[in-house]
Amino acid sequence: MTKKNLINFLLIVLYIAVTFFVGCIPEDTLQWSEDGSVGIYSKGGALFLVDGNTGSLTQIAPEATTTIWPAISPDGRLIAYGQTVPVENFTEVLSLLPPDQIKILQTHSAVVKESIKKKGSVELSSDGILKSYNKEYRSWIVHYLFEKLDTDGAITKKLGTEAVEKLLKEPLYYHRLILTPSDDLNKKTVITTSILNIWKISFSPDSNLIAYVTNRIKGDVFEYGFDLYIASPAQQIPAALIASAVAIGYDFRPDSCAVAYLKPEKEEFEDQDFLPGSLVEKNVAEPNGKLIAEPANPEKETTSATHICTGSVKELAGVLYCSWMVVQYAGDGRIFFSTAKMSLPTSKIDEEKNSLFCCDALTGAVSEILPETALDFTQGNCHLFVLSHDYRKIILPGNKNTLGIYVLGRELDSSEILVDENESFGDDSPPELISQWKGEDRISCLVAENSHYLTDDPNTPHRRKEIVILGTDGNLRQILSKDWPDELLDY
């Protein structure tokens, strides 16, 4: 076995282990403005504005209408979220989409049309041409093919009317990136539209730019990563592509001029190719806030972006790529990120784990920051870490919704475990709601019915789980959700 083959083998083994540890990320979120005065709560596709003082809710969007991981600006004045809209009139929706996106859809649909002519079927088997696209995009190809390209009905006749009608009955949605001020929720601005799901939205620290990811056209989203975009409402640029096939946990640099993300060694890869990758920093804006982007060339580009971000790129560290890893900036030139750790030489008895690392963006030096006690506590969930506003503490989610706070440079002791295993709940390793900083010294988190924050006697549990506000000292500050409807606490 050659050295390269050996390393690839070790990467495959490690990837499988890391994938097991990582699991999935919770879909529901509660996020806060920097001072904790206002928040947004996303539950089951419904979205609510949260008063940070009283906990009162104002509905922004009803159930099953928004995509996951919306954003609130650091100053709490703006909210951005992805809206999911059923397609009722296909031709009408096409007029709302970016021209480049339609061009790509038309090209791919034409390829599928020719394949059907040759094979006489549109099977989604492993050798079918549609199989290479993700499920969401396949539906768009099918609709575009039969509603726009099959004008003479030849393809419908070849496959049979019943088969085509069955294909067209599959639900079809498009997505919109919505921007609204928190003090006037009826004032909505559509930033961009997309046939692909808009996820993980983030404001730049100065609130002038909005970044988001979309599913990749090819492959399963859980294996192939995401395409990272940035919008500048002031410049009327709705979709500038930053990078393709990145991990979901990107972050803005504190000066709002750059974005850090994790990317694989190559953008096009099969799901069995477990790749090394890089921690990357890309300049996206000038000091005056102007987005560094040029219009996309649809003749050369294969992206649905209206613009391409042309800022300079710096590779800072090598990583093992996984689409669920996370990056967070500190304010002093450091970048915290999660990835797997692997040592060479290695043995069969080595237990490799997902861990947290810190990269000095100036020197390029990388160091692991979690002691073994903290690493063992997370049980593979450290990719859900949240850095405090003063960059000195990290929220560490543990197994079955346990929770700890790690102070950088120290061991993790029992006084820093806010929710221990006696009050844990849930069968899966990932937390059901990611805990977040609420201001500088408070944390919002979901706790079980038998939690000591809710009842004095664990044998007499509270009637339901609740979202509470805790101090970093472990004391209860507020039961935030005490007046919320039961369906919003159904975990």
N, C-alpha and C positions, 0 to 999 in steps of 0.2 A: 504494500500500500504506500503510495507516494505521500509526501508531507501535505500537499494540497488536499488529497483525498481524505487523509486522516483528519485534517482540520474541518473539512466539510462534514465528515461523519460526526465529529464531536458537536458541530453546530446543529446538526439535525437532532441529535439526542437532547441537546440542551434546549432547542426550540420546543420540542415536545414537552419537556418538563416545565418550561416557562409558560407555554400555552395553558397547561393544566393549572398552574398557579394563578395566572392572570384571570382566567374565566371570562366574565363579561362585566361591562360597566353598567351601573344602574341607569335607567332611563329617566326617572324622576329626579328633579333638582330643586334646591332652594339656594338662591344666590343673593348676595347683599351688595349694596353700595359700599364704598370704602369706609364710611363712618357708621354703617349699620342702621341708618335711619329708615331706609326703604329697601325692600327686597322683591324678588319675583319667585313664585312657586309654580313649578310645572309638574302636573300630575295627570297621567293618562292622556296626554295630549291637550289638556285644558291648562290655561295660564292665568295666574292671579297676581295682582299687585299686593304686597304685604306691608302694612304699617309696622315699622320696626319697634315702635313704642307700645302699641296696643295689641298688635297681632291681627288686627282687622283685615279682611280680604276685600278686594275689588276685582271682579272677573274681567280679564282682558279678552280671553277667547274661550269658547266652550270645549267640551271634551272631544278628543280625537280630531282636532283641527290644527294643532301645531306640532312641529317637529321637535325633537329632543335637544336639550342644552341650549336654551335661549340665553340672552345676555342683558345685563343692566350696566349702564356706564358707571365709571368710578364715582362720579358726582351724583349719581342717582337720578339725573334729569332725563335720560333717554333709555328706551327699551328696544331691543331688536330681537325678532323671533322669526322662525320659519313657519309659514302657513301652508297647510296641505289643502288643496282645492280639487274636488272631483271634476273630471272633464265631462261636460255635458254636450258641448258643441265643439267637435274636434277642430274644424276649420277656424273657428273663432279663437280658440286657444293658441293655435299656431301663429296667429297674428300678434300674440302677446310675447312670444319667445324671441330671444336674440337670433338674428339671421344666421350667424355662424352655427348655432345649435341646430337649426333646421337643416342647414347644409350637410352637417355630419349625419343627422338622422336620415336624410334623403339618400346619402351615399351608402350607408349601411343597409338601408331597406332595399336598395337596388341590388346589392350583392346577394341578399337573401332571396330576392325575386329570381335571380338567375340560378341560384342553387335549387330552388323549388322546380324550376323548369327542367333541370337536369335530373333531379332525384324523384320528383313527383310527390314530395312530402315535406312537412315542416316539423319533423320530429325533434324533440328536445333531448334526445339521447346523447351519449358522450361524444358521438361523432357528428351530431347535428350542428349546423353552422350557428344556430341561435344560442347554443349552449355556452359559447364563449362570452356572451353578454350577461350582465346581471339581470335578475328577474324583472326589475322595474323597467329597465331599458328594453328588454325583450317585448314587453307589452306595447311600448311606444313604436317599435319597429313593426310589429304586427298591424297596429292600427294605421300607421302611415302607409304601409304596403297595400292594404286592402281598401283604404279610403282615398288614397292619392295616386298610387302607381298602377293599380289594377283597373285602369279606366275601361278596358275592353272586356273585363270579366274573365280573361283567360286563366288566370291563376285560381280564381274562385272555382271555375269549372273543373280545373285539374284536381283540386283538393276535395271538391264537393261542398255544396252550400251549407250543409249541416256542420261540417268540420270548421268552416270559416266562421259561422255564427257562434260556435262554441268558443273559438279563439277571441272573438270580439266582445264576448260577454265578460271577459276578465276585467276587473275594475281598473280604471286608469286615472292617475292623479298628476297634477303639476304642482310646483312649489313656488312660493313667493317669499322674499326676504322683506319683512315689514319693519319700519322704523316709526316709533311713536313717542312723544314726550310723556313722561310719567304723570304730569299734571293735567293732561288733556288726552285721554286714551282714545277719544274718537277721531283725533287728528292723525291718521295713518298715511304713511308714505311708502309706496312700493319701490324698493331699491333695485331689485332684479327679479326675474322669473327664471325658472329652470325646470327641465323635465326630470332632473335628478334631485334626490333628497338633500336639503340644506341642513347641515348639522353643526354642532359645536361653534356657536357664534361668539365672537369676542370683540369688545371695543378696545381701541388703543388707549393708553393712559390719558391722552389729551382729549379723548372722545371724538376725534375728527375722522378716524378710519374704522371700518368694520371688517373683520376677517371672518371667514367661515369655510367649512369644508363641504364637499359634495361626494356622493358615492362615485367610484370610478365606473366608467362605462363597461369595462370588461371585468369579469370575475366577481366572486363573492366579496362583499364589503368587509367581512371579518378577516379575510385573508390577504386582500390586495391593497388595503390602505385607502387613502382618501386624496382627492385633489384639493389643494389649498388655494383659496381666492381671497382677494381684498377689494373692498369697495370704498370709494371716496365720494360721499354724497355732495360735497361742496364742488368737486370737479365734474360731477355727473358721470363718474366712471363706476358702473355697477358690478363689474366682474373682471378683475385683472388677475390672471393666473400667477401665483407665486411659485408653486412647485407641484409636481405630481407624485402620487403614491407615498404620501407622508403619513406618519402616525398622527392620531387624532389630537394629541395633547400639545399643540404648539403654544407659543406665548409671545407677546409683544415686549420689546425692550423698554425699560422705563422712560426713555426719551421719545418713544413712539416712532422711531426712525428705522427700526429693524424688527425682524421676526425670527425666532429660533424654532427649529423643528427637527424631527428625526426622520431620516429618509433611508431607503434601501440602497444597496450598491448599484442596482439598475432598476429602472421603472417598470419594464415589462418582464414578468416572471410568472412561472407556473406555480400552483399552490404547493407543489412538492419541493420547490427550490427555497430553502431556508437560508436567507442571505445575511451576511454582515452588512452594516450600514454606517451612517455618520450622523453626528450632531452637527447641524448646519445653522449658520446665522446669515440671513440675507437682508440687505438694506432695501427698504421698501418706500422710504419717504425722505425728502430733503429736510434740513433743519427748519425750514419755513412751513413744513407740513405738506408740501406738494408731493403727491404720489409719483414715484419713479416708474412710469409705465408708458408703453407705446401701443397703438392700435394693433390688434391681432391681424395677421394675414391669413385669411381662410384658405388661400391656395397652398400655403406651406404648413400651417399649423393643424394639428388634429385635436384641438381643444375647443370647447364651447365658449371660451372667454371672449369678451369684447376687446380686452387689452392683455398684454403680457407685461408683467413686472420685470424690469430690466436692471434692477439694482445689483450691485456686486455681491458675490457669495463667498463665504469663508467656511471651510470645513474645520471643526474644532476638535472632534474626538471620534474614535471608532466605537461602534456599538453593535449589538445583535439586534437587528430590526424586528419589531413586532408592532402591528398597527394600533395597539392600545396603549403604548407607552406615552409618558407625559413629560413636558418641559415647563419649568418655571424660572423666571429671572429673579435675581436679587438686585438690589439697587446699587451694588458696588462692583459691577462687572462680573459677578459670578452667575452661573447658570446651573440650576439643579435639574437633574433628569433621572428617569428610571430606565433601567435596562437590566439584562442578565449579566452576572459576573461569571467569568470562566478563566481558569488558570491553565497554563501549559507548562510543563507536562501535567496530565491529569490521569486519574485512575478510575476504575470501575466503581470504587466505593465513595468517590467524591460526590458530595451533595451540592450541586450548583443551584443558586437561587436568584430570583429577581431582587434587585437592591436599588438604593439611591446613591447617586454620585453627584459631585460638584465639579464644574469645569470653570477655571479662571479664563475668561474670554481674552484677556490680554496676553497671558503667558502660555495658554494652552494646557496647563497642568490639570490633571484629573485625579480626584481622590474619592474613595468610598466614604460616606459620611455616617452610615448607621452602624452602631455596635451590634454585636450578635443578639443581645437582649431585645433590642428594638426590632431587628430583622426577624427574629423568631416570633415576636408578638404579631407582626403584620400578616403572617401566614400567606405570603404571596400577594398581599393587597397594597403594597407600598406604591404601586403605580397610581393610586388614588390619593397620594399625599397632597396637602395644601400648605403652602408656605405662609407664615404670618406677615402682616404689613411691615413689621420691623425687621423681618428676615432672620430672626433669631430662634424661632420655634416652628415646628412642623406638626400638623395634625396627622396622626398615624391611624388609619382604619385597620382594625384587626379582624379576625375570623368571627363570623356570625354576629356582626354589628357591635363588636367590642370597639373601644376607642381609647387612644392614648395621645399624649402630647410629648413630643421629643424636643428637648432643648439642645441645640447644637453644641457639640463638644462634651456632652455628659452621657452617663449611662441612663437607661430608662428604668426608673424605680417605681415602686407601687404607688407612690403619691401622685404620679403623673398618669395613672390609669384611671380615666374618668368613668368608663363602663367596662367592668371586668367580666370574666367568663360566667360568673354566677347570674349575671343579668343579660347574658347574650341571648339571641334568638335568630331563627332562620336556619334552614338546612344548607344553604349555599355559602360558599366562602365570601363572595363580594358583599359589601354592605348594601342594604336596600335603599338607602338615601345617603349621599355623600355629605359628611359633616363639613361645615364651612366656618370661616372666621366672620364674626359679626362685630366690626370695629376692631380695636387693637387687642382687647383682652377678654372677649366673649366668643363663645362657639355655639352654633346651632347644630343640633343632632336629634336623631330619632331614638327613643328609648322604649323598652319593653314595658308591658303592663305591671310586671313585678319589680320594676326599677325603684330603688330607694328615693329617686327624685320624684316619684309619683305616689308612693305608699310607704307607710311606716312598717307595715307587716307584709312581707313577701307572700305569705299564705293568704292574704286578702288583696289580690291584685286590683289595680285600677281597671276601669271598664274597657280601656283600649290603649293602644300605643299612642304616644304623643311626641310632638316636636318641642324640645325644650331649649332654653338658652342657659348655658353654663358659663361660669367664670373659669379662668385658667387655674384657679385654686380648687376647682372641683365642686364649688357650691352652686346650688340652683339659683338663677336670677329670675327666671320667668318660664311659665308653661305657655309657650307661644300659641299653641294650637287649641287651647282649652275651649274656645267658642267655635271651632271649625266643624263643618258637617262630618259625620262618620265616614262617608265615602272618600274623603280626602286623606284619611288616615288608615286606609285599608292596605296594610302591609303584612 
